[in-house]
Amino acid sequence: MFTDSAEAERLIIDEIQLSGGSALLLADAYRSKALLYIIHNKRIQGLAHYDTAIAFAIKAKSAYYQASCLALIAGFYQDMGDYDRSLQYYFDALRVAELGKETKLTASTCNNIATVYAAASRDRRQTLHYYHRALHAALQMKNFAFAGLVAINLAAEYMHANKRDSTEKMLQSALNYAGQSAQRGYEYAVVMTGAGNIYEELGRYQTAESFLRDGLSVQDSLKRPINAMGPLSSLCALLVKQKRWSEAELLVYRLLQDATKYETKIYICEAYRLLSDMAKEKKQLEKALEFKQQQDRWNDSIFNETRQQSIANVQARAELAQRELEVKYETNEKASENRWLRLIVAAASVVLLLLIILLWLIIRAHKKQEHANRELQEKNALIDRQAQEKDTLMLEIHHRVKNNLQIVSSLLNLQANTLTDEKAIAALRESHNRVKSISLIHQKLYSQEALSAIYLEEYIEQLYTHLKQVFNATHIDFQCSAYPPHFKLSMDHSIPLGVILNELITNSIKYAQINKSGGQIRIVITDLLNGQCSLCYSDNGVGLPDGFDIKSSTSLGMRIVSELSRQMRGVLSVTSDAGTQFKLVFPLKK
């Protein structure tokens, strides 16, 4: 890697000049020059050199260089958050790699396509499909290190889809592939860390700790402190969860020291969060609050950086779009000029006056068009600025609301820790969960591009994961589905619906006796396509008492469900047959 960009560019130019016209060498040289421009934020020049490299690669009939350049362009758009454009170039790269029988590029491109689908929260079936294609190609090459990486990604996706059997099978495959690798390098460490994280989610803490320590040990042996922060952070969180304070505190302070040294803000924030949690559990409330304030300060810093990067990406995408329009405009102008020249030559032999009139009309039309284009560009720029300001403001609002709700939640927890009355503690814990259900709404709105609606299915899974950890409900078969898939719901509906589901899930876990082998919770959200939506909730617990009437129930949770259903103008029905079923049908527009 060159430290002097000017020297690097000079050497690349020398390579181009010494290539002797070899298309293959020219493709390699222009690809290197393009990458250098991209690194130094000269995006338009970099993309132009990639186009030149692709042209020479086609001339040299090199599928490798053509697919490689297309994949690099796709990665550039992926980094900017332009997932649609990124997928377009990745698919072009995949097509070229497959035609050229470039198995290694096929494997890496399929893996990258899957990561884009996952990052964009697109159809999970497509994510799994391309991970499987990447795994197949890696096994064809007997590249077991890369196969292990892809397999651990697949296991994580199955885990997110709540497919436990598939998760454990793919996890075992990932470990087998990693074990067949000749060296214990970076890929092996990533597989071990991923396995540790999955086993932690499965509740197998001892196994998870073993794999996380293995991954950390390998990263330490490779002398990659930045890469070591991943397994170190997961190991710290696991020890805190098990209340092994002395071991956890030692590793958390190491994480804080390393993250501070390398200015890795996300891990600094995580270290302060863990320190706050430990202090709170040990009743050191002043220290807990101090660490929480540090966590919030770093969290705000991360948010500001993310916001600035998002704005920069939007500006870059606008710059590239403008350049594409300019290129199209220049092309159209050249075509238009050629047509008019032929017309002028033909007309010159007939009448000179006609030529002068035509030229005058063309100039006048061109000036009007330029004036109209300028006005349109100014209006578009104003609209873009206003849209960016609105999005930034909405992100800031959701971020602040989420933080304020987290503070309220923390205060409720701190207050509960100071009480001895079990009923008072339980009441505060339930209030904490209700606040958490609302906080998750604002957290999802802040973390996605759409600022007014959320994917309801993903939100419900996150809400259940929180309640499962709160009540230690590890034996429940939980399933949630939406029709159509990836169904979105507005914030006005999501907040009351989230509180209702919080009460129903809490009621099932605490009173329906389903936290055992064979216990089930099923949630189905359906857009009825007639301006209404239905929520069907059921468990296979002990059921409701005879003569139960939710409208006259003295339970605060049931009263909350009934009142929020009324506020949503919904129709609520309750049945108790082999468990309990709640069905709420409500209008999508208030």
Order of alpha helices (4+ residues) and beta strands (2+ residues): alpha-alpha-alpha-alpha-alpha-alpha-alpha-alpha-alpha-alpha-alpha-alpha-alpha-alpha-alpha-alpha-alpha-beta-alpha-beta-beta-alpha-beta-beta-alpha-beta-beta
